[in-house]
Amino acid sequence: MASTQQTAGVSSSPWESKTFGTSLSLHLERPVGAMSISPSGRDVVLASRSGLYVVDLDDPYCPPRFLRHTTLWEVADVQWSPHSAKYTWVISTSNQKAMVWNMALPSRNAIEHVLHAHTRAITDINFHAHDPERLATCAVDAFVHCWDMRTPSKPVQSFCDWRAGATQVKWNRQNPHVIASSHDRYVHIWDDRMGAQPLRSISAHSTKIYGVDFDRVAETSLITCSLDKTIKFWDYSNDKDEPVRVIMTDFPVWKARHTPFGDGCCIMPQRGGKNGLYIVYNKSEQVTEPMKPVAEFIGHTEPIKEFLWRTRGGDQGIDNREFQLVTWSKDHDLRLWSVDDSILEGVHHVKDEALKYRLTRRGAPYVSFIEEPEAESADTLFSVGIHQQSISRSPTSTRESTFPARNLQTYMTRGGIYDKISHLNWLSGVRIGRSAFARPPPDETAEFSEREGVPENLGEEVSIVGNKFPKITFEKINVSSGEIVVCLNGPWGPDSGIIFIRVEARFPPEYPRRKAPKITVEQSKDLSPEEISKIEGQVQTIATEFTNRRRYCLESCLRYLMGEKVVLDDLEDEAEEEDDLPVSSELDLPVLEVDEGESSSDDEIIMSPPKST
């Protein structure tokens, strides 16, 4: 297969990501039940009853790719393979079945295998920590099935409690033979060399257990959490059912996992807890104590349903990693949270030391699967997809760019079936920087422009303008490359007759600071080249007048093209504060057509479309 082409200025590394150190919020109004992240940390997959949504975290302005798979059951879990050798694999639940997806294949045939051995609904999936071909599933039928994807027709080994359904399954990160599962109040430690008898059974909590996680370094250490409002730390080499440590909370705990840095534990409430996420330090001299967070991530308006870690670094065996927290909540927001040095220090993480454990994600190509692969490449991709240790990068299947230009015509298809996510509606849910975690207004039905006011970036501006002018058709929106194509009707025909025009605007990266977009009117039989040139010059003047004062100009340009009057007021006052910016008198611009009769002050300029003669 052909390798992915490298182009100048294109990002191929998480160190060049424009969103890694930035607060970000994305809104997806879909009944998502589970979330997972690709081994490179580039993509997130959200699983719902209608299918999978793949979101490129490096290009949040692009709507997600949709892989349709309608089911009547809530998706209990979705897991993206954490192994760089299988970076295209995603596994999701569908009642008693687990669907194995290959993201490098076209959506219509992306399901390569269906794992079906359970007789009740699957509750959890976990990839083997050492072997990329192996994984485990557990279900309400009380069974834990171990699968080898080289022979996916049936499990290679099974364990069962016989008394209570299984809620969680987790492979040991240090011992490839050990696996843990939770059944009601009990945790069983299994060894695949010991048959069906558990190596160890622990009566861990007073109510059902919903979280199990092995330590990343200590082989016999693990965490459990429960609705009894406790997180307990265990050493299963100890014959007694006595925890090493107990953390008391004031809310039922849904998940508790070791952090990928230091000696920390991340705690997620089932309900309460200010709808937040908490990091605590694991080590303490006290056996039982109340939760003392070293960090709190509070901002969601509903309980968090899943959290993940996005990392970069550690490729040379030295722990220079940086981290970003990813959360998904019942409020339908996906959020990226910064993790600063104070949090790392709070859990005693030491940078630039030798890594203490193997990183399965190391070496995963920094690519995205948000674009729909070409159908004709399916056979080629399949031949190297699920059975080959690594897949050659192909321009038809993945992108290797931070904010690349792309064809947006084919991003959400499956056999001609679409999940109709309007690009403008998607943009209205993208918030970056200071506005990322702004609380929503009381009226959720309010237009985005009413809620947000002045835009903070091009994506917000396009969303505001698109919602404000529904009769304007946005034929192409690519915020990443700054390319916008719109179609509208304006009074540019003979005798000011209404005609159809198509306009392309290319926004530079510096917009709206210092540089104006380049605006081009498409040739038309209704307009002569001279008329087109005049329209372009006048619109370019409006854009330059606004951007010279660091103002967004798209709305004013489109208003002018639709025949409305554009008022440039108080611009000279703002220009005094920007002494380093040129003013219109210093620019070589076309002369504006000014309607002086309706000007209300000496400082106000009214631009109108030229009157027919």
VOGU-3710 file (C-alpha; in Angstrom, 3 decimals, decimal comma):
1> mastqqtagv> 0,000/0,000/0,000  1,093/3,521/-0,594  2,374/5,374/2,410  0,758/8,538/3,622  2,133/11,608/1,927  3,940/14,136/4,088  3,270/17,757/3,282  4,821/20,947/4,518  3,336/22,253/7,710  1,390/19,039/8,375
11> ssspwesktf> 1,393/17,601/11,895  2,371/13,973/12,337  3,040/14,069/16,070  1,007/14,749/19,222  3,622/17,365/20,106  2,231/19,470/17,249  -1,389/19,085/18,380  -3,233/22,406/18,653  -5,721/21,083/21,204  -3,539/19,110/23,621
21> gtslslhler> -2,855/21,979/25,999  -6,177/23,698/25,390  -9,514/23,498/27,178  -12,118/22,162/24,773  -15,797/21,239/24,895  -17,748/19,384/22,176  -21,498/18,817/22,275  -23,101/15,758/20,657  -26,840/15,434/21,204  -26,887/11,639/20,878
31> pvgamsisps> -27,601/8,880/23,455  -23,962/7,894/23,882  -23,376/5,100/26,373  -19,596/4,601/26,304  -16,354/6,213/25,155  -12,806/5,128/24,348  -9,643/6,660/22,861  -7,279/5,537/20,121  -3,756/4,408/21,108  -2,252/7,572/19,630
41> grdvvlasrs> -4,716/9,786/21,522  -5,832/11,423/18,287  -9,386/10,035/17,986  -12,179/9,376/20,459  -14,973/6,905/19,710  -18,434/7,428/21,212  -20,813/4,463/21,117  -24,597/4,789/21,024  -27,558/2,607/20,103  -27,395/3,861/16,526
51> glyvvdlddp> -23,667/3,256/16,007  -20,213/4,708/16,561  -19,104/8,328/16,275  -15,407/8,972/15,664  -14,237/12,440/16,744  -10,836/13,868/15,787  -9,620/15,744/18,855  -7,070/17,602/16,742  -9,769/18,892/14,381  -12,788/19,544/16,600
61> ycpprflrht> -14,555/21,643/13,961  -15,107/18,652/11,689  -18,290/16,638/12,363  -17,680/13,057/13,459  -17,551/10,042/11,221  -20,560/7,817/11,775  -20,486/4,009/11,588  -24,048/2,787/11,732  -25,096/-0,229/13,784  -28,608/0,092/15,167
71> tlwevadvqw> -29,393/-1,859/18,318  -32,207/-1,835/20,845  -29,808/-2,135/23,763  -27,698/0,438/25,524  -24,008/0,123/24,677  -22,411/-1,028/27,923  -18,816/-0,601/26,790  -16,610/0,311/23,856  -12,849/-0,223/23,815  -10,294/0,994/21,301
81> sphsakytwv> -7,314/-1,353/21,267  -4,526/0,189/23,378  -1,873/-1,653/21,353  0,022/0,101/18,577  0,085/-3,206/16,676  -3,745/-3,155/16,441  -4,443/0,556/16,333  -7,430/0,135/13,972  -9,463/-2,141/16,253  -12,532/-0,983/18,179
91> istsnqkamv> -14,823/-3,381/20,076  -18,324/-2,408/21,219  -21,121/-4,297/22,945  -24,538/-5,107/21,537  -26,449/-6,995/24,232  -24,938/-10,530/24,235  -22,515/-9,804/21,398  -19,273/-7,895/20,991  -18,683/-6,265/17,609  -15,095/-6,049/16,344
101> wnmalpsrna> -14,665/-2,992/14,105  -11,752/-2,119/11,842  -11,631/1,664/11,526  -9,502/1,437/8,378  -12,395/-0,153/6,475  -15,383/1,628/4,913  -18,215/2,018/7,393  -20,585/-0,297/5,533  -18,342/-3,321/6,176  -16,195/-2,180/9,088
111> iehvlhahtr> -17,462/-4,982/11,379  -14,992/-7,807/10,856  -16,023/-10,189/13,620  -18,898/-10,763/16,027  -17,942/-12,409/19,313  -20,933/-14,375/20,529  -20,729/-16,784/23,453  -22,559/-15,009/26,275  -26,223/-15,760/26,933  -26,922/-12,471/28,745
121> aitdinfhah> -25,891/-8,857/28,161  -22,173/-8,080/28,127  -21,182/-5,594/30,823  -17,460/-5,002/30,231  -14,599/-5,504/27,757  -10,868/-5,405/28,441  -7,896/-5,900/26,130  -4,987/-8,018/27,325  -2,187/-5,858/28,711  0,535/-7,803/26,875
131> dperlatcav> -0,920/-9,694/23,893  -2,668/-7,470/21,307  -4,605/-10,463/19,936  -6,331/-11,278/23,228  -9,196/-9,708/25,151  -11,818/-10,604/27,744  -15,555/-10,009/28,069  -17,874/-10,479/31,035  -21,653/-10,513/31,246  -24,753/-10,805/33,387
141> dafvhcwdmr> -24,646/-14,570/32,741  -21,798/-14,709/35,339  -19,219/-15,838/32,748  -15,881/-14,291/31,873  -14,782/-15,286/28,367  -11,210/-14,933/27,107  -10,863/-14,490/23,349  -7,985/-14,901/20,929  -8,687/-12,964/17,739  -6,719/-15,469/15,696
151> tpskpvqsfc> -9,570/-17,914/16,438  -12,554/-15,624/17,143  -15,307/-18,189/16,620  -15,332/-19,206/20,302  -13,591/-18,299/23,571  -10,246/-19,918/24,291  -11,011/-20,013/28,017  -13,906/-19,221/30,343  -14,411/-18,587/34,046  -17,656/-18,418/35,998
161> dwragatqvk> -18,881/-17,385/39,428  -22,166/-19,367/39,062  -23,923/-17,209/41,672  -23,837/-13,611/40,447  -23,450/-11,790/37,169  -20,155/-10,159/36,320  -19,853/-6,365/36,238  -16,129/-5,791/35,529  -13,178/-7,679/34,045  -9,534/-6,559/34,045
171> wnrqnphvia> -6,250/-8,133/32,971  -3,243/-7,844/35,256  -0,778/-5,279/33,898  2,290/-7,182/35,118  1,333/-10,866/35,009  -0,055/-11,953/31,604  -1,780/-14,995/33,125  -3,850/-13,209/35,783  -7,292/-11,685/35,278  -9,788/-10,236/37,788
181> sshdryvhiw> -13,575/-10,062/37,634  -16,204/-8,622/39,964  -19,455/-10,412/40,814  -21,856/-8,641/43,141  -19,777/-7,942/46,320  -16,896/-10,259/45,392  -13,711/-9,975/43,367  -12,228/-13,154/41,886  -8,602/-13,412/40,806  -8,169/-16,020/38,053
191> ddrmgaqplr> -5,037/-17,589/36,593  -5,378/-19,065/33,097  -2,951/-21,833/34,089  -5,048/-22,925/37,073  -8,294/-24,004/35,433  -11,758/-22,876/36,534  -10,926/-22,439/40,211  -10,183/-18,826/41,236  -6,712/-18,132/42,544  -8,214/-15,835/45,160
201> sisahstkiy> -11,709/-14,608/46,085  -12,187/-11,434/48,090  -15,365/-10,288/49,799  -14,589/-6,663/49,065  -17,679/-4,486/49,621  -21,119/-4,418/51,189  -22,857/-3,601/47,883  -22,261/-4,384/44,215  -18,793/-3,623/42,815  -18,639/-1,484/39,677
211> gvdfdrvaet> -14,925/-0,796/39,364  -11,780/-2,961/39,342  -8,298/-1,850/38,308  -4,844/-3,407/38,701  -1,849/-1,338/39,722  0,442/-0,404/36,840  3,607/-1,517/38,687  2,802/-3,750/41,689  1,610/-7,123/40,387  -0,660/-8,129/43,290
221> slitcsldkt> -2,203/-4,717/44,003  -5,625/-3,637/42,768  -8,407/-1,115/43,427  -12,120/-1,800/43,837  -15,000/0,634/44,221  -18,671/0,246/44,969  -21,954/1,980/45,586  -21,177/1,661/49,315  -19,228/4,960/48,887  -15,771/3,456/49,374
231> ikfwdysndk> -12,636/2,857/47,316  -10,492/0,000/48,608  -6,901/-0,969/47,858  -6,005/-4,652/48,015  -2,991/-6,936/47,942  -4,365/-10,278/46,777  -1,226/-12,083/47,941  -2,618/-11,505/51,456  -4,892/-14,369/52,499  -7,127/-12,144/54,616
241> depvrvimtd> -9,981/-10,056/53,231  -8,514/-6,905/54,708  -7,834/-3,910/52,463  -4,508/-2,135/52,543  -6,316/1,199/52,476  -9,882/2,530/52,382  -10,982/5,931/51,081  -14,399/7,107/52,276  -16,521/9,388/50,071  -19,932/11,020/50,439
251> fpvwkarhtp> -21,217/9,629/47,118  -21,640/6,186/45,529  -18,553/5,449/43,419  -18,999/4,283/39,832  -15,357/4,015/38,750  -11,940/4,277/40,364  -8,725/3,743/38,411  -5,018/4,291/38,854  -3,728/7,409/37,132  -1,118/6,859/34,411
261> fgdgccimpq> 1,241/9,087/36,417  2,544/8,942/39,969  0,664/7,195/42,772  -2,772/8,588/42,066  -6,315/7,298/41,815  -9,053/8,951/39,738  -12,528/8,665/41,282  -15,816/9,058/39,366  -19,119/9,328/41,280  -22,234/7,522/40,128
271> rggknglyiv> -24,242/10,543/41,239  -23,575/13,563/43,409  -20,033/14,744/43,952  -20,820/18,003/42,096  -20,841/15,982/38,849  -17,071/16,059/39,015  -14,000/13,859/38,892  -11,434/13,620/41,699  -7,768/12,637/41,903  -6,386/11,448/45,230
281> ynkseqvtep> -2,946/10,340/46,383  -2,805/6,583/46,931  -0,180/6,319/49,645  -1,039/7,142/53,218  -0,146/5,956/56,690  -3,814/5,836/57,661  -5,741/2,724/56,659  -9,126/4,449/56,532  -9,614/8,136/55,844  -11,985/10,488/54,000
291> mkpvaefigh> -11,259/11,482/50,430  -8,688/14,297/50,174  -8,514/15,331/46,512  -5,323/16,788/45,101  -7,327/17,833/42,021  -10,993/18,333/41,145  -12,456/18,520/37,655  -15,852/20,147/38,047  -17,884/21,748/35,271  -20,305/19,208/33,797
301> tepikeflwr> -23,977/19,790/34,537  -24,778/16,054/34,697  -22,846/13,044/36,050  -19,750/11,975/34,143  -20,153/8,633/32,383  -16,553/7,973/31,332  -13,068/9,431/31,611  -9,883/8,727/29,656  -6,297/9,925/29,529  -4,658/11,454/26,485
311> trggdqgidn> -0,862/11,306/26,640  2,175/12,265/24,638  5,855/11,544/25,182  7,687/8,611/26,738  8,843/7,316/23,373  12,509/7,006/24,364  11,946/5,184/27,650  12,170/8,423/29,645  9,057/9,606/31,428  8,691/13,057/29,871
321> refqlvtwsk> 4,987/12,474/29,265  2,304/15,123/29,320  -1,337/14,371/30,065  -4,796/15,600/29,208  -8,038/14,365/30,755  -10,983/13,521/28,489  -14,500/13,227/29,962  -17,953/12,401/28,601  -21,067/13,266/30,601  -24,805/12,752/30,542
331> dhdlrlwsvd> -25,022/16,432/29,587  -23,764/15,264/26,126  -20,532/17,239/26,414  -17,095/15,836/25,669  -14,453/17,880/27,451  -10,672/18,120/27,428  -9,068/19,217/30,699  -5,491/20,369/31,215  -3,347/18,534/33,771  -0,750/20,903/35,191
341> dsilegvhhv> 2,426/20,205/37,144  0,747/20,829/40,509  -1,512/17,814/39,929  1,467/15,635/38,974  3,335/16,756/42,071  0,265/16,072/44,210  0,481/12,357/43,389  4,307/12,352/43,626  4,961/11,953/39,913  8,613/12,571/39,012
351> kdealkyrlt> 9,392/13,640/35,476  12,335/12,609/33,311  12,994/9,363/35,144  13,059/5,961/33,468  9,584/4,609/32,753  8,433/2,078/35,325  6,192/0,071/33,002  5,734/-0,740/29,327  3,614/1,600/27,214  1,434/-0,474/24,876
361> rrgapyvsfi> 0,501/2,670/22,925  4,099/3,511/22,023  4,657/3,543/18,271  1,002/3,994/17,282  0,798/6,169/14,129  -0,549/9,631/14,840  -3,428/9,422/12,386  -7,179/9,945/12,451  -9,953/7,699/11,160  -12,556/10,436/10,872
371> eepeaesadt> -12,576/10,357/7,066  -14,538/7,670/5,303  -12,130/5,332/3,441  -12,686/4,915/-0,269  -14,822/1,867/-1,053  -12,449/0,593/-3,724  -9,657/0,325/-1,173  -11,591/-2,042/1,094  -10,041/-5,272/-0,229  -6,552/-3,905/0,148
381> lfsvgihqqs> -7,208/-2,632/3,647  -8,827/-5,898/4,692  -5,829/-7,895/3,544  -3,597/-6,058/6,002  -6,189/-5,071/8,594  -6,934/-7,483/11,366  -4,286/-10,191/10,989  -1,222/-8,058/10,336  0,830/-6,663/13,202  0,949/-3,190/11,692
391> isrsptstre> -0,980/-1,445/8,943  0,729/0,742/6,399  -0,635/4,237/6,432  -2,831/5,051/3,500  -4,149/8,419/2,376  -7,507/6,725/1,707  -7,965/5,532/5,251  -6,285/7,938/7,640  -5,229/11,545/7,940  -1,906/12,735/9,235
401> stfparnlqt> -2,556/16,376/9,801  -3,446/18,666/12,653  -5,874/20,927/10,789  -5,883/19,582/7,208  -8,084/20,512/4,303  -10,507/17,753/3,435  -13,466/16,843/1,293  -16,461/17,016/3,602  -18,831/15,342/1,165  -18,325/11,768/2,383
411> ymtrggiydk> -17,669/11,813/6,094  -20,802/10,112/7,474  -22,072/7,337/5,258  -22,988/3,732/5,450  -24,602/2,337/2,344  -26,260/5,676/1,654  -27,580/6,050/5,246  -26,675/9,244/7,082  -26,784/10,400/10,642  -27,849/13,950/9,902
421> ishlnwlsgv> -25,567/16,081/12,036  -25,681/19,570/10,584  -22,214/21,042/10,257  -23,502/24,358/11,601  -25,130/22,627/14,587  -21,889/20,768/15,258  -19,929/24,016/15,156  -22,349/25,584/17,622  -21,329/22,934/20,130  -17,574/23,484/19,759
431> rigrsafarp> -16,059/25,731/22,406  -12,335/26,314/22,746  -10,325/28,262/25,285  -12,085/30,577/27,704  -15,582/29,695/26,462  -14,990/25,923/26,651  -16,440/25,416/30,124  -18,876/28,318/30,207  -22,112/27,310/31,868  -25,064/26,955/29,469
441> ppdetaefse> -27,906/29,485/29,754  -31,230/28,595/31,387  -32,887/28,443/27,959  -31,173/25,563/26,170  -33,228/26,259/23,060  -31,729/29,719/22,593  -29,781/30,279/19,438  -26,039/29,938/19,743  -25,551/33,601/18,788  -27,835/34,675/21,634
451> regvpenlge> -26,007/32,501/24,125  -22,466/33,352/23,156  -22,515/36,914/21,824  -19,170/37,798/20,297  -17,341/34,832/18,738  -13,901/33,827/19,944  -12,818/31,968/16,817  -13,786/31,345/13,209  -15,822/28,250/14,070  -18,028/30,182/16,472
461> evsivgnkfp> -18,389/33,006/13,942  -19,552/30,635/11,189  -22,060/29,032/13,560  -23,453/32,401/14,675  -23,795/33,673/11,108  -25,264/30,394/9,848  -27,962/30,393/12,531  -28,683/34,081/12,046  -29,145/33,811/8,259  -30,917/30,499/7,493
471> kitfekinvs> -31,443/31,476/3,831  -27,711/31,504/3,209  -26,447/28,087/2,134  -23,047/27,087/3,453  -21,892/24,845/0,639  -18,542/24,108/2,227  -17,225/24,690/5,723  -13,651/23,845/6,587  -12,714/25,826/9,642  -9,419/23,980/9,912
481> sgeivvclng> -8,130/25,229/6,572  -10,111/28,489/6,762  -12,130/27,799/3,616  -15,823/28,767/3,473  -18,096/28,620/0,392  -21,569/30,174/0,604  -24,457/30,602/-1,821  -26,940/33,449/-1,538  -29,212/35,780/-3,450  -28,345/39,457/-3,779
491> pwgpdsgiif> -29,448/42,595/-5,709  -26,592/42,558/-8,189  -28,522/41,989/-11,418  -29,805/44,571/-13,932  -32,068/47,154/-12,285  -30,993/45,773/-8,900  -32,584/42,452/-9,735  -32,007/39,522/-7,403  -29,490/37,003/-8,724  -27,761/33,922/-7,386
501> irvearfppe> -24,079/34,248/-6,458  -21,523/31,858/-4,984  -18,761/33,309/-2,829  -15,584/31,721/-1,538  -13,737/33,110/1,476  -10,288/31,958/2,588  -9,381/32,975/6,120  -5,700/33,161/7,126  -4,555/31,581/10,413  -4,040/35,068/11,898
511> yprrkapkit> -7,691/36,077/11,315  -9,080/38,373/12,638  -5,768/39,806/13,824  -4,001/41,858/11,163  -5,060/39,782/8,142  -8,384/39,847/6,295  -9,854/36,883/4,418  -9,525/36,739/0,648  -13,033/36,862/-0,822  -13,783/35,666/-4,351
521> veqskdlspe> -17,084/35,801/-6,273  -17,587/32,948/-8,708  -18,011/33,853/-12,374  -21,625/34,021/-13,483  -23,539/34,702/-16,693  -25,468/37,372/-14,786  -22,345/39,357/-13,906  -19,604/40,769/-16,085  -15,951/40,421/-15,039  -15,904/44,147/-14,254
531> eiskiegqvq> -18,946/43,861/-11,990  -17,457/40,848/-10,206  -14,209/42,721/-9,680  -16,079/45,696/-8,234  -18,114/43,531/-5,841  -14,978/41,709/-4,702  -13,182/44,988/-4,092  -16,000/46,430/-1,995  -16,427/43,285/0,074  -12,661/43,089/0,536
541> tiateftnrr> -12,726/46,652/1,807  -15,337/45,777/4,428  -13,295/42,758/5,526  -10,110/44,811/5,796  -11,792/47,635/7,707  -13,007/45,151/10,313  -9,875/43,013/10,628  -7,655/46,071/10,924  -9,493/46,595/14,207  -9,365/42,893/15,059
551> ryclesclry> -13,058/42,447/14,448  -14,774/39,467/12,834  -16,091/40,399/9,415  -18,046/37,454/7,954  -21,481/38,693/8,977  -20,918/42,203/7,617  -19,565/40,877/4,316  -22,550/38,606/3,827  -24,994/41,345/4,788  -23,494/43,562/2,096
561> lmgekvvldd> -23,704/40,791/-0,497  -27,394/40,283/0,351  -28,047/43,969/-0,278  -28,131/45,226/3,272  -26,398/48,377/4,406  -23,240/47,879/6,431  -22,406/50,448/9,106  -18,771/50,928/10,026  -19,097/52,975/13,210  -16,627/53,811/15,965
571> ledeaeeedd> -13,836/52,015/14,126  -11,494/55,004/14,241  -11,838/55,173/18,037  -10,731/51,544/18,355  -7,911/52,093/15,891  -6,285/54,507/18,325  -5,781/51,590/20,712  -4,087/49,552/17,984  -1,258/51,864/16,938  0,614/49,022/15,259
581> lpvsseldlp> -2,244/48,366/12,831  -2,743/50,230/9,516  -5,842/52,334/9,015  -7,886/52,592/5,845  -6,259/55,857/4,762  -2,936/54,029/4,484  -4,323/51,169/2,389  -4,684/50,890/-1,357  -8,355/49,867/-1,405  -11,263/50,421/-3,793
591> vlevdegess> -13,429/53,430/-3,069  -16,528/52,614/-1,034  -19,901/53,639/-2,229  -21,224/55,718/0,661  -24,823/56,641/1,310  -24,294/59,957/3,156  -27,973/60,826/3,325  -28,658/58,201/6,012  -25,532/58,685/8,081  -26,388/59,683/11,617
601> sddeiimspp> -22,970/61,014/12,633  -19,662/62,122/11,252  -18,021/58,936/12,524  -20,502/56,569/10,848  -20,066/55,179/7,341  -22,944/53,376/5,639  -22,036/51,024/2,777  -24,782/50,078/0,345  -24,809/48,031/-2,845  -24,416/50,305/-5,889
611> kst> -27,691/51,707/-7,187  -28,540/50,857/-10,793  -28,482/53,684/-13,314
//
